[in-house]
């Protein structure tokens, strides 16, 4: 075998080393573990929408790099609070 490659043979794994997950102790642990999938919910999620903007406005915010949508959101919020 080439020295740079890892040995992927599985004959070194002893199946007796794995715990028996059907025992009452393990079943209790497994049953008590909460299952959660996906991202955690946030209190005020953002809403996806379509918004038509002038090209120069969009270009201005995109020039600032990543986070341009958040910056537009901040600018709109500031305008809303001033009104």
HURAGI-V590274 format. One record per backbone hydrogen bond with DSSP energy under -1.0 kcal/mol. CO is the residue of the C=O (numbers start at 1). NH is the residue of the N-H. E is the energy in kcal/mol with one decimal. If there is no record, write none. Layout:
co:CO nh:NH e:E
co:CO nh:NH e:E
//
This chain:
co:2 nh:5 e:-1.3
co:10 nh:13 e:-1.4
co:14 nh:17 e:-2.2
co:20 nh:23 e:-1.2
co:23 nh:27 e:-2.7
co:24 nh:28 e:-2.2
co:25 nh:29 e:-1.8
co:26 nh:30 e:-3.0
co:27 nh:31 e:-2.8
co:28 nh:32 e:-1.7
co:54 nh:58 e:-2.1
co:55 nh:59 e:-2.7
co:56 nh:60 e:-2.0
co:57 nh:61 e:-2.0
co:58 nh:62 e:-2.5
co:59 nh:63 e:-1.9
co:62 nh:65 e:-2.0
co:67 nh:71 e:-2.1
co:68 nh:72 e:-2.0
co:69 nh:73 e:-2.2
co:70 nh:74 e:-2.5
co:71 nh:75 e:-2.4
co:72 nh:76 e:-2.4
co:73 nh:77 e:-2.3
co:74 nh:78 e:-2.6
co:75 nh:79 e:-2.0
co:76 nh:80 e:-2.4
co:77 nh:81 e:-2.5
co:78 nh:82 e:-1.6
co:79 nh:83 e:-1.3
//
